[in-house]
Amino acid sequence: MNTFNAIAQNRLDKTLTNELDVSRNQVEKLIKDGLVSVNGKTITKTSYKVAEGDEVGYTFKEAEKRVVPPIDFDVEILYEDEHLLIVNKPSGLVVHPAPSVKEPTLVDWLIHKGISLSTISGEERHGIVHRIDKETTGALVVAKTNEAHEKLSAQLQDKSMGRYYLALIDCPLKDDTIVDKPIGRNPKNRLKMDVVPQGKVAKTAFVKLAQTMYDVELIAAKLFTGRTHQIRVHLATLGRHILGDNLYGFKTKRDKIPRVYLHAYLLYLIHPDTGEKMEFIAPLFEDMTGYITKYFDQEIVDNKINPKTLGSLFTHL
C-alpha cells in the first residue's frame, strides 16, 4: 500500500485527486472499492473529511498496475554516493509513475539501473523526495535510504534544501518581485493549475538577469513552496509566460519553441549523513543553451548565473 500525509483539511476524494494526478472518477472508484484508508481504517465514503497530517493509504488493483514500457534512454547523473543521487532530468520525462502515465518514468529508469532507493513514499515513488514537472529540466535529488529520505524531506520543510531555476520569458519583468498567491487545480481545465482562494500557499521570488532586443528575458526564480506548475502560474499572474509554455498562454510567430524553457539550475542541500553543505549545478540542455547563445550576450549571462553569486541576487527581496 502507498501512503502519504495530508497537508490540509479536505474531502478524501479531493485529497487523493490532488496527490495522485488522476481523474476524480478513478479516485471515486478506488474509494468505493475499499482500496483507500485513513490512519489505517478503510474508508468508502468519498466525502469523508481528512484532517491535516492524517495518513492516507491507497492500493491499485493488479489489473490497474502499469506495465513498464522499454527503457530506451539514459539520464545524466551529477553526483552519487550510498545515501543520495543527483540527476539532471531531461524534458518530457515524468518523475514517478501514475495510472495515467503510459511512458517510462524517472523511477522506472532508476529501478532499471538497479539503483538502491528509499521506500518511504511507497512503491510508485521510490526515492523521490521532490519532483519536477514533466516539461521542466534540471537538478533533482533521489534518496537511496529511508533515513536519507526523511532528513532531506525535513530540509524541504525548513528550507535548508532548495533550487534556483532559470527561465526564458516572453516579456521582461518590470522589477524583481515576489509573488505570494495560493495555487490549486483550475476548476475549468484539469490540466492547468491556477491562483484560487482555496488553494495551497505558494510563494515565488523572481529576479531579472538579461534581456534580448526582442524583449525575451532570462530570469531566475526561487521557490519558497513546491506546488505543481508554481513558477508558470505565478508568472501568468504577472502577464508573463515561459517560452514554449503553450498551456499557460505563450504564443510566438518568430520562433518555434519545442518545449518549456524552464530549468532547475542550482540545487543546494545538507548531506543527510555528513552534515556538509553541498551545491550542485545542472548544465543547461542544448536547446536552451542554443537559444541563449543566439540571442543573448553570453558574457552577461555567464556573469549573472555564476553559482557563487546567483543566490545573492535574491537577498534584497
N, C-alpha and C positions, 0 to 999 in steps of 0.2 A: 504493500500500500504506500502511495505517495502522501506526504504531509506538508503542510505549510501553516504558518501562524497568521491569522487575520490581522491586518494593520488598521482596521477601523470597524466600527459597528455597521452592519448592513444585513440585508437579506442573504440567506445562504446561496440562492441561485445567482444573485448579482456578485457576491464574493467570489464564487467559482468562475463565473464568466470573465471577470476582470483578471483573475490569476492565470487561467488556462488558455486564454486566447482561442476559445472555441465558441460555437454558436449557443444561444440561450436554449434552443431545442435539445442539443446534445447534453447540456448541463441538467436540464429538467429530467431527461431520461436516466442519467446517472443517479440522480437523487431518488426518483421513483422506483428504480430497480434495486434500491438498498445498497448502493455502492459508495455512499458518502457517509462520513461520520464527523461528529464534532466532539472533541475531547473524549474520543474512544466510544461514543454512543452513536449507533446508526440512526440517521435522520432521513425521513422520507417525505418531509414537508418542505416544498421549495421556498415558502415564505418564512421559514424558521429564522429567528434573529440571531446572528452571530455577533459576539462581543469582541472588542479589540483584544488580541492576544490569544483567542481561542485557537486550538489546534484543529485544523480541518484536514481530514483524510479522504482520499478518493482512489478508486481502483477501476481501471478499464477492463471490460470483458476481453477474454482471449481473442475473440473474433475481431475486436476493435483495435488490437495492438498492431502497430506498424510493422511492415516488412521492410527492413532497411535496404534501400537501393544500393547498388555497387558504389564503392568509394573510388572515384577516379580523379581525385585532386589531392593536393598537399597544402599545408598551412605552415607559414614561417614561424619557427619557434625563436623568440627573442631571448629567453632565459629559462633554465630548468635546473631544479635540484630535487631532493627527495621530498620536499614539502609543497612546492608550487611550480607552476608553469606559466610563462607569459607568452602569448601568441599575438601575431599581427593579423587580425581577421580580415579576409578579403570581402569585397562587396558581393551581395547575393547569397551569402551563406547564413542560414538560420542558426542560432546558437544552440537551442535544445529542441528535442522532438515534441510534437503535439499531434493529436489525432488528425488535424487538418494539414499537417506538413508531410508532403509526399517525397520531397527530395532529401538527400542525406544532409545531416546537420553537423555542427562542430562536435557535439557529443558523440555522434556516430563515428566521426573521424578519430577522436581521442580513443574510443574503445577499439576501433580497428587497428590503431597503432600500438595497442597493448599498454597504454599509459595508465598507471595506477591512479585511481580517482576517489575522492571522498564520496560517501553515500548519504550524507546528512540531508540532502534535498530530495531524496527519492531516486528511483531507478531511471527516470527520464531526464534528470538534471544533474547527473553525476558530475561533481567537481565545480559546477557553475556557481560562482559567488555573486557575480553581477553579469549583466548582459549588454549587448549592443544590438540595435535594430538591424534587421536583415540588410538594408541598403548601406548602412554605415560601416566604415572600415576602422581598423586601428587596434590599439592595445587592449587586451583582455586577460585577466588573471584567472587561472584554474587551480583549485585546491586539490592536492593529492591525498591528503589525510583529513579525517573529521576534525582533528584538533586544529589544523591549519585553517580549515573552513570556518570554524567557529570564531577564531581570532580575527580572520580577515573580514568576516561579516560584522564583527564588533567595530572594526575600523571604519567600515562604511557608515555605521551609525554615528560614531564620534568624529567623523570627517578627517581622520588621520590617513585615510586612503582616498584617493580621488584621481580625476583625469582632467587634463586640459585638451579641448578639442579645437581643431582648425576647420573653418568652413569658408566657402566662396559664396557670396550672396549677390543678388541681382541689383541692389541699390545701396549706397553707403548709409550706414547708421548716422544719425545726427550727432550723437555723442556716445561715449562709453556709458553703459547703463546696466541696471539690474531689473529684471522682470520677476515679480513675485505674485503669481496668479495660479489658482488651483486648476489642475488638469484632470479630466475624466473622459470617458468614451463619448464621442459625438453622437447625440441622440438620433440624428438623421442619416448618419453614414458610419457603420460599424468598423470600417477600415481606418477611420480617422479618430484622432483624439482632439480635444478642444478645451478651451477655458470654460469651465462650467462651475456654477456656485457650489454644487455638492461634490466637486472633485477633490482629489488629494492635493495636499500642499506641494507646491512646486516653485523653485527659485533658481534662476539662471543669471549669471553675470556675462556681459558681452563687452569686448574691447576691440577697437578699431586697430588694424595693423597696416594695411597697404591698399592702394586703390589704383585702378586702371583708368585709361582715358575713356573707356566705355562705361564707367560708373560701377563696374563689378568691384567688389571689395573683399579682401581677405580679412577675416575676423578670428578672434579666439574666444572660446566660451568655457566657462567653468560652471559645473553643476553643483548645487548645494543639496539637491534631491535627485532621485533617479527614476523619473516617470517615462513611460513609453512615448517616444517622439517628442520629448520635452523641448529640446533645442528648436526643433522645427515649428512646434506650436507657439512657443514664446516669440520666435522671430515673426511669425504670421501676425501676432498681435501688434507688432511694430510696422506692419506693412512690408516686411522683407521676406525673401524666400531664398533657400539654398539652391544653387544651380543644379538642375536635374530633378528637383523635387516637385514633380507634376502633381502629386497628391495634395500638396498644400498651396498650389497656385503658381509655381514658376512657369513662365512662358517665354520663349525666345524664337526669333527668326534667324538671328545671326549665327548661332552655334547650336549644333545638335549635341546635347549633353546626355550621355548614355546612362548615368546613374547619379545618385545624390552625392554631391561633393562635400561630405562631412566625414572627418577623420579624428579618431581618438589618438592624439599625437604623443602626449606625455602622461605616463601613469606613475603615481608615487604611492608608496606604502611602507609599512614597517614589517620587516621579515617576521613571520609568526614564530620562528624558533630562536633566532639570534637577537631579535630586537633592533636590528640595524635598519636605519632609514635608507630606502632604496628608490631610485628613479629609473624608468625605462622609456626609451624613445622608440616609437613605432614609425619606421620610414614611410613616407607617403607613397602611394602606388603610382604606377607610370602615367595613368590617365590624368590624375590630378596634378602631378608634377609637370606634365607636358603643358597643361593649361597655364599654370603659374609661370613657367619658363617663357611661354609665348607672349603673355600679356603684361607681366609684372617686371619691375626692376628687381632682379634676383638678389642683388646686394642688400637692398632694403628688406626683402623678405627674410633672408638668412639672418640678418641682424635682429629682426623682430621675433623670430621663432627660436632664437637661441635658448636652449633649455635652462641655461644658467640664469637667465633674466626674465623668461616668459612669465613666471609666477608673479614677479614684482609689478607687472603691468596692471594687476588687479587690486593692488593694495589701497588705492585711493577710492575704491568703490565701497 
